[in-house]
Amino acid sequence: MTTIVVSPSSRGSVTLKSNNPFDAPVIDPGLLRTDFDKLVMREAVKGASKFLRAPAWSGYVVHPAGALADAVDDASIDSYVANNAGTLFHPVGTSSMTPKGASNGVTNPDLSVKKVTGLRIVDVSVLPAHESFQPFVPSAHTQAPAYAIGERASDLIKHDYNV
């Protein structure tokens, strides 16, 4: 069973490693940087453990495995989470959309890259920032928003080329 923070308050970053375009970027998912996210994960682990101790699982789930077996109180659960947290590889908002003319953000509402001609970003990295300028993170799989952005981009591009 996997526990995740579906709508994290922690934010990561993507930065350039160098001016060489062939160098991979530096990606920091920024996991568990806020007390809220740590609390959510602690309670998720407790909830999953309680669920798996239910009588319906008797004979199927024998006992917790590995380091999870030692996570019996808040401090040990926090340690377990800190040492085992990971991402489900659905990052969003790294090229956040903001209003046209805004000085923050990477993309305009038409998905064009600010201060660049002829380039659009068409994936969930454009999910817009809200008032706090933090990207909107969907509370679900990112596939549906990716399709919606792709469909919107195709409409914008067809319009630009009178297709």
Accessible surface in RSA format (square Angstrom, percent):
REM  Atomic radii and reference values for relative SASA: ProtOr
REM  Chains: A
REM  Algorithm: Lee & Richards
REM  Probe-radius: 1.40
REM  Slices: 20
REM RES _ NUM      All-atoms   Total-Side   Main-Chain    Non-polar    All polar
REM                ABS   REL    ABS   REL    ABS   REL    ABS   REL    ABS   REL
RES MET A   1   143.43  74.3  53.01  35.1  90.42 215.3  60.02  51.0  83.42 110.5
RES THR A   2   103.31  73.5  73.92  74.9  29.40  70.1  42.67  57.3  60.64  91.7
RES THR A   3    35.59  25.3  19.62  19.9  15.97  38.1  16.05  21.6  19.54  29.5
RES ILE A   4    75.01  42.7  59.02  44.0  15.99  38.5  61.68  44.4  13.33  36.2
RES VAL A   5    30.18  19.9  13.01  11.8  17.17  41.4  13.13  11.4  17.05  46.2
RES VAL A   6    70.87  46.6  57.39  52.0  13.49  32.5  60.52  52.6  10.35  28.1
RES SER A   7    52.57  44.4  39.44  52.6  13.13  30.3  36.90  78.6  15.68  22.0
RES PRO A   8    40.21  29.3  36.08  32.9   4.13  15.0  36.08  29.8   4.13  25.7
RES SER A   9    52.36  44.2  33.58  44.8  18.77  43.2  38.29  81.5  14.07  19.7
RES SER A  10     9.75   8.2   2.58   3.4   7.17  16.5   3.88   8.3   5.87   8.2
RES ARG A  11    63.81  26.8  51.56  26.3  12.25  29.2  36.08  49.3  27.73  16.8
RES GLY A  12    36.56  45.1   0.00   N/A  36.56  45.1   6.35  17.4  30.21  67.7
RES SER A  13    55.13  46.6  43.87  58.5  11.26  25.9  37.21  79.2  17.92  25.1
RES VAL A  14    71.35  47.0  43.38  39.3  27.97  67.4  43.38  37.7  27.97  75.9
RES THR A  15    72.97  51.9  66.36  67.3   6.61  15.8  61.89  83.1  11.08  16.8
RES LEU A  16   153.55  85.5 130.36  93.3  23.19  58.3 130.37  91.6  23.18  62.4
RES LYS A  17   141.68  69.1 110.20  67.6  31.48  74.9  57.05  51.3  84.63  90.1
RES SER A  18    47.04  39.8  27.67  36.9  19.38  44.6  42.67  90.9   4.37   6.1
RES ASN A  19   151.77 104.7 118.91 114.9  32.86  79.1  45.73 110.1 106.04 102.5
RES ASN A  20    66.53  45.9  59.24  57.2   7.28  17.5  18.43  44.4  48.09  46.5
RES PRO A  21   119.89  87.4  80.93  73.8  38.97 141.7  94.23  77.8  25.66 159.5
RES PHE A  22   186.68  93.4 154.96  96.0  31.72  82.5 159.40  96.6  27.28  78.1
RES ASP A  23    57.22  40.1  40.37  40.2  16.85  39.8   4.97  11.7  52.25  52.1
RES ALA A  24    71.03  65.3  58.86  90.8  12.16  27.7  65.01  91.5   6.02  15.9
RES PRO A  25    63.12  46.0  50.13  45.7  13.00  47.2  51.08  42.2  12.04  74.8
RES VAL A  26    74.26  48.9  69.69  63.1   4.58  11.0  73.71  64.0   0.55   1.5
RES ILE A  27   117.84  67.1  91.28  68.0  26.56  64.0  91.28  65.7  26.56  72.1
RES ASP A  28    49.62  34.8  47.12  46.9   2.50   5.9  18.96  44.6  30.66  30.6
RES PRO A  29    70.70  51.5  49.05  44.7  21.64  78.7  58.84  48.6  11.86  73.7
RES GLY A  30     2.39   2.9   0.00   N/A   2.39   2.9   1.96   5.4   0.43   1.0
RES LEU A  31    77.12  43.0  55.63  39.8  21.49  54.0  57.46  40.4  19.66  52.9
RES LEU A  32    26.27  14.6  18.25  13.1   8.02  20.2  18.25  12.8   8.02  21.6
RES ARG A  33   134.86  56.6 102.96  52.5  31.90  76.0  49.69  67.9  85.17  51.6
RES THR A  34    42.92  30.5  38.67  39.2   4.26  10.1  42.92  57.7   0.00   0.0
RES ASP A  35   117.75  82.5 109.56 109.1   8.18  19.3  38.69  91.1  79.06  78.8
RES PHE A  36   111.47  55.8 103.77  64.3   7.70  20.0 108.41  65.7   3.06   8.7
RES ASP A  37     1.78   1.2   1.78   1.8   0.00   0.0   0.79   1.9   0.99   1.0
RES LYS A  38    93.45  45.6  92.03  56.5   1.41   3.4  46.28  41.7  47.17  50.2
RES LEU A  39    84.29  46.9  83.90  60.0   0.39   1.0  83.91  58.9   0.38   1.0
RES VAL A  40    44.50  29.3  39.58  35.8   4.93  11.9  43.25  37.6   1.25   3.4
RES MET A  41    19.07   9.9  19.07  12.6   0.00   0.0  16.67  14.2   2.40   3.2
RES ARG A  42    47.14  19.8  47.10  24.0   0.04   0.1   0.08   0.1  47.06  28.5
RES GLU A  43    82.15  47.2  75.20  56.9   6.96  16.6  39.50  76.4  42.66  34.8
RES ALA A  44    29.11  26.8  15.17  23.4  13.94  31.7  26.58  37.4   2.54   6.7
RES VAL A  45    10.81   7.1  10.02   9.1   0.79   1.9  10.67   9.3   0.14   0.4
RES LYS A  46    73.48  35.8  67.59  41.5   5.89  14.0  46.41  41.8  27.07  28.8
RES GLY A  47    39.21  48.4   0.00   N/A  39.21  48.4  33.70  92.5   5.52  12.4
RES ALA A  48    17.76  16.3  11.46  17.7   6.29  14.3  15.33  21.6   2.43   6.4
RES SER A  49    32.43  27.4  26.49  35.4   5.94  13.7  19.08  40.6  13.36  18.7
RES LYS A  50   149.27  72.8 144.95  88.9   4.32  10.3  87.46  78.7  61.81  65.8
RES PHE A  51   104.21  52.1  96.94  60.0   7.27  18.9 103.86  63.0   0.35   1.0
RES LEU A  52    49.39  27.5  43.42  31.1   5.97  15.0  43.55  30.6   5.84  15.7
RES ARG A  53   173.03  72.7 142.17  72.5  30.86  73.5  78.73 107.6  94.30  57.2
RES ALA A  54    36.39  33.5  28.77  44.4   7.61  17.3  34.43  48.5   1.96   5.2
RES PRO A  55   123.01  89.7 106.83  97.4  16.19  58.8 113.39  93.6   9.62  59.8
RES ALA A  56    83.76  77.0  54.29  83.8  29.48  67.1  67.79  95.5  15.97  42.3
RES TRP A  57    88.46  35.5  87.91  42.6   0.55   1.3  85.28  45.5   3.18   5.2
RES SER A  58    88.15  74.5  63.78  85.1  24.37  56.1  35.24  75.0  52.91  74.1
RES GLY A  59    75.20  92.7   0.00   N/A  75.20  92.7  39.43 108.2  35.77  80.1
RES TYR A  60   174.38  81.4 143.51  81.6  30.88  80.3  98.64  74.1  75.74  93.4
RES VAL A  61    55.87  36.8  38.34  34.7  17.54  42.3  41.44  36.0  14.43  39.1
RES VAL A  62   127.01  83.6  93.56  84.7  33.45  80.6  98.46  85.5  28.55  77.4
RES HIS A  63   124.95  68.3 106.03  73.7  18.92  48.4  77.86  80.2  47.09  54.8
RES PRO A  64    70.60  51.5  59.65  54.4  10.95  39.8  69.10  57.0   1.51   9.4
RES ALA A  65    75.81  69.7  62.57  96.6  13.24  30.1  65.27  91.9  10.54  27.9
RES GLY A  66    62.50  77.1   0.00   N/A  62.50  77.1  45.07 123.7  17.43  39.0
RES ALA A  67    61.86  56.9  44.86  69.2  17.00  38.7  49.33  69.5  12.53  33.2
RES LEU A  68    52.56  29.3  49.58  35.5   2.98   7.5  49.58  34.8   2.98   8.0
RES ALA A  69    48.73  44.8  30.65  47.3  18.08  41.1  31.07  43.7  17.66  46.8
RES ASP A  70   107.00  75.0  96.58  96.1  10.42  24.6  32.76  77.1  74.24  74.0
RES ALA A  71    16.53  15.2   0.31   0.5  16.22  36.9   0.98   1.4  15.55  41.2
RES VAL A  72   123.64  81.4  88.70  80.3  34.95  84.2  94.08  81.7  29.57  80.2
RES ASP A  73    78.49  55.0  71.86  71.5   6.63  15.7  36.85  86.7  41.65  41.5
RES ASP A  74    62.26  43.6  58.80  58.5   3.46   8.2  22.59  53.2  39.67  39.6
RES ALA A  75    76.05  69.9  61.93  95.6  14.11  32.1  68.12  95.9   7.93  21.0
RES SER A  76    33.21  28.1  25.47  34.0   7.73  17.8  30.28  64.5   2.93   4.1
RES ILE A  77    10.01   5.7  10.01   7.5   0.00   0.0  10.01   7.2   0.00   0.0
RES ASP A  78    47.70  33.4  42.00  41.8   5.70  13.5  25.37  59.7  22.34  22.3
RES SER A  79    57.57  48.6  49.77  66.4   7.80  18.0  31.35  66.7  26.22  36.7
RES TYR A  80    54.58  25.5  49.29  28.0   5.30  13.8  21.95  16.5  32.63  40.2
RES VAL A  81     7.63   5.0   5.67   5.1   1.96   4.7   7.63   6.6   0.00   0.0
RES ALA A  82    74.23  68.3  46.67  72.0  27.57  62.7  48.48  68.3  25.75  68.2
RES ASN A  83   117.65  81.1  84.23  81.4  33.43  80.5  24.24  58.3  93.41  90.3
RES ASN A  84    81.77  56.4  50.00  48.3  31.77  76.5  17.33  41.7  64.44  62.3
RES ALA A  85    39.53  36.3   9.15  14.1  30.38  69.1  15.30  21.5  24.23  64.2
RES GLY A  86    56.02  69.1   0.00   N/A  56.02  69.1  28.72  78.8  27.30  61.1
RES THR A  87    52.65  37.4  36.50  37.0  16.15  38.5  25.94  34.8  26.71  40.4
RES LEU A  88    91.89  51.2  78.23  56.0  13.67  34.4  79.72  56.0  12.18  32.8
RES PHE A  89   163.35  81.7 146.07  90.5  17.28  45.0 146.57  88.9  16.78  48.0
RES HIS A  90    76.47  41.8  60.53  42.1  15.94  40.8  44.35  45.7  32.12  37.4
RES PRO A  91    96.81  70.6  75.92  69.2  20.89  75.9  87.24  72.0   9.58  59.5
RES VAL A  92    16.10  10.6   2.68   2.4  13.41  32.3   2.90   2.5  13.20  35.8
RES GLY A  93     8.96  11.0   0.00   N/A   8.96  11.0   0.37   1.0   8.58  19.2
RES THR A  94    70.67  50.3  40.25  40.8  30.42  72.5  34.15  45.9  36.52  55.2
RES SER A  95    16.91  14.3  16.91  22.6   0.00   0.0   0.00   0.0  16.91  23.7
RES SER A  96    14.76  12.5  13.79  18.4   0.97   2.2  13.79  29.4   0.97   1.4
RES MET A  97    35.08  18.2  34.47  22.8   0.61   1.5  19.01  16.2  16.08  21.3
RES THR A  98     7.13   5.1   2.76   2.8   4.38  10.4   7.13   9.6   0.00   0.0
RES PRO A  99    92.41  67.4  88.27  80.5   4.15  15.1  91.75  75.8   0.66   4.1
RES LYS A 100   149.09  72.7 125.22  76.8  23.87  56.8  98.95  89.1  50.14  53.4
RES GLY A 101    75.65  93.3   0.00   N/A  75.65  93.3  42.84 117.6  32.80  73.5
RES ALA A 102    30.47  28.0  12.89  19.9  17.58  40.0  23.68  33.3   6.79  18.0
RES SER A 103   123.41 104.3  80.07 106.9  43.34  99.8  56.88 121.1  66.53  93.2
RES ASN A 104    49.88  34.4  41.92  40.5   7.97  19.2  40.26  96.9   9.62   9.3
RES GLY A 105    33.78  41.7   0.00   N/A  33.78  41.7   8.73  23.9  25.06  56.1
RES VAL A 106    57.58  37.9  54.04  48.9   3.54   8.5  57.23  49.7   0.35   0.9
RES THR A 107     0.00   0.0   0.00   0.0   0.00   0.0   0.00   0.0   0.00   0.0
RES ASN A 108    13.39   9.2  13.39  12.9   0.00   0.0   0.34   0.8  13.05  12.6
RES PRO A 109    69.46  50.6  58.87  53.7  10.59  38.5  59.09  48.8  10.37  64.5
RES ASP A 110    51.19  35.9  48.51  48.3   2.68   6.3  22.55  53.1  28.64  28.6
RES LEU A 111     3.68   2.0   3.68   2.6   0.00   0.0   3.68   2.6   0.00   0.0
RES SER A 112    24.26  20.5  24.26  32.4   0.00   0.0  20.81  44.3   3.45   4.8
RES VAL A 113    19.31  12.7  17.27  15.6   2.04   4.9  17.27  15.0   2.04   5.5
RES LYS A 114    32.24  15.7  22.37  13.7   9.87  23.5  23.54  21.2   8.70   9.3
RES LYS A 115   213.81 104.3 160.88  98.7  52.93 126.0 121.22 109.1  92.60  98.6
RES VAL A 116    72.63  47.8  54.68  49.5  17.95  43.3  60.16  52.3  12.48  33.8
RES THR A 117   140.64 100.0 111.91 113.4  28.73  68.5  79.63 107.0  61.01  92.2
RES GLY A 118    83.64 103.1   0.00   N/A  83.64 103.1  40.99 112.5  42.65  95.5
RES LEU A 119    93.09  51.8  90.52  64.8   2.56   6.4  91.40  64.2   1.69   4.5
RES ARG A 120    61.78  25.9  41.30  21.1  20.48  48.8  15.45  21.1  46.33  28.1
RES ILE A 121    38.12  21.7  35.10  26.2   3.01   7.3  38.12  27.4   0.00   0.0
RES VAL A 122    64.39  42.4  37.23  33.7  27.17  65.5  37.26  32.4  27.14  73.6
RES ASP A 123    68.58  48.0  65.71  65.4   2.87   6.8  30.03  70.7  38.55  38.4
RES VAL A 124    20.21  13.3  20.09  18.2   0.11   0.3  20.09  17.5   0.11   0.3
RES SER A 125    15.16  12.8  14.53  19.4   0.63   1.5  12.74  27.1   2.42   3.4
RES VAL A 126     0.14   0.1   0.14   0.1   0.00   0.0   0.14   0.1   0.00   0.0
RES LEU A 127    15.94   8.9  15.94  11.4   0.00   0.0  15.94  11.2   0.00   0.0
RES PRO A 128    56.45  41.1  55.76  50.8   0.69   2.5  55.76  46.0   0.69   4.3
RES ALA A 129    22.91  21.1   2.55   3.9  20.36  46.3   2.88   4.1  20.03  53.1
RES HIS A 130    81.58  44.6  70.44  49.0  11.14  28.5  61.50  63.4  20.08  23.4
RES GLU A 131   159.28  91.4 134.80 102.0  24.48  58.3  77.56 150.0  81.72  66.7
RES SER A 132    66.05  55.8  41.69  55.6  24.36  56.1  50.84 108.3  15.20  21.3
RES PHE A 133   131.46  65.8 113.81  70.5  17.65  45.9 113.81  69.0  17.65  50.5
RES GLN A 134    68.05  38.1  68.05  49.7   0.00   0.0  19.17  40.8  48.88  37.1
RES PRO A 135    19.95  14.5  19.52  17.8   0.43   1.6  19.52  16.1   0.43   2.7
RES PHE A 136   106.79  53.4 105.67  65.5   1.12   2.9 106.79  64.7   0.00   0.0
RES VAL A 137    34.80  22.9  24.82  22.5   9.98  24.0  24.82  21.6   9.98  27.1
RES PRO A 138    11.99   8.7   7.99   7.3   3.99  14.5   8.81   7.3   3.17  19.7
RES SER A 139    83.44  70.5  54.71  73.0  28.73  66.2  35.61  75.8  47.83  67.0
RES ALA A 140    73.35  67.4  50.32  77.7  23.02  52.4  64.24  90.5   9.10  24.1
RES HIS A 141   108.01  59.0  91.34  63.5  16.67  42.6  80.45  82.9  27.56  32.1
RES THR A 142    15.14  10.8  14.94  15.1   0.20   0.5   5.49   7.4   9.65  14.6
RES GLN A 143    91.13  51.0  86.28  63.1   4.85  11.6  26.82  57.1  64.31  48.8
RES ALA A 144    70.52  64.8  61.00  94.1   9.52  21.7  64.91  91.4   5.61  14.9
RES PRO A 145    29.97  21.8  23.65  21.6   6.32  23.0  29.81  24.6   0.16   1.0
RES ALA A 146    38.27  35.2  30.96  47.8   7.30  16.6  31.16  43.9   7.10  18.8
RES TYR A 147   139.48  65.1 134.30  76.4   5.18  13.5 110.29  82.9  29.19  36.0
RES ALA A 148    63.20  58.1  50.04  77.2  13.16  29.9  58.46  82.3   4.75  12.6
RES ILE A 149    19.40  11.0  17.32  12.9   2.09   5.0  19.39  14.0   0.02   0.1
RES GLY A 150    27.91  34.4   0.00   N/A  27.91  34.4  22.17  60.8   5.74  12.9
RES GLU A 151   118.43  68.0 116.83  88.4   1.60   3.8  40.45  78.2  77.98  63.7
RES ARG A 152   130.24  54.7 127.24  64.9   3.00   7.1  46.60  63.7  83.64  50.7
RES ALA A 153     2.58   2.4   2.58   4.0   0.00   0.0   2.58   3.6   0.00   0.0
RES SER A 154    44.10  37.3  38.63  51.6   5.47  12.6  39.41  83.9   4.69   6.6
RES ASP A 155    70.42  49.3  64.45  64.1   5.97  14.1  16.90  39.8  53.52  53.4
RES LEU A 156    25.60  14.3  24.82  17.8   0.78   2.0  25.47  17.9   0.12   0.3
RES ILE A 157    71.19  40.5  71.19  53.0   0.00   0.0  71.19  51.3   0.00   0.0
RES LYS A 158    94.19  46.0  93.56  57.4   0.63   1.5  47.24  42.5  46.95  50.0
RES HIS A 159   142.36  77.8 129.90  90.3  12.45  31.9  99.71 102.8  42.65  49.6
RES ASP A 160    81.40  57.0  50.57  50.3  30.83  72.9  19.97  47.0  61.43  61.3
RES TYR A 161   161.88  75.6 141.70  80.6  20.18  52.5  98.19  73.8  63.69  78.5
RES ASN A 162   143.66  99.1 108.01 104.4  35.65  85.8  35.49  85.4 108.17 104.6
RES VAL A 163   131.19  86.3  80.41  72.8  50.77 122.3 107.61  93.5  23.58  64.0
END  Absolute sums over single chains surface
CHAIN  1 A    11342.2       8804.9       2537.3       7329.5       4012.6
END  Absolute sums over all chains
TOTAL         11342.2       8804.9       2537.3       7329.5       4012.6
